[in-house]
Amino acid sequence: MSDGCTMWLDGWPIWLGGTGDEWLHCCVQHDQAYFDGAVTLLTHVELGACVAWSAGGILMGCIMAAGTSGWWLLTKLRRR
């Protein structure tokens, strides 16, 4: 089960000319990796690449990859 891009946009808002779900499918794939227990740093890089190629642009892809990677690393460090 996926909630889309958790605590983030699923795409560009309509008032910015988007559909609101340009990269939603990228987030669903990313959530599937969490569900499967197969999350690595590469998973977050792949999310960023997917977003960049899905009309999100390179900047949005980098922001999302950095955000998810940073959060993932923080949770890993807190468990130690």
Phi, psi and omega in degrees: 000138181234145174254019181080214181275092185307124179055032179208170179288144174273351180174183179290135178300154180301322181291349173257010178091008180264182177259347181091357180215029183305320183242020177304317181298331177293318180292324178296317176299317181297317177296325179297322177298320176295316180299321180282350182072027185246038184271128174228177177300325179298328178303319182286324175295319178296324176300311180300318179295318179298315180297316181300321181278350183255041177071009176277333182088161183298318182298312180296320178300316179294320179299315182290321177296316180294317181296313181289324179294315180298316179297316180298315179296320178299318180292326177294317181290326180290336180284346182278000000 
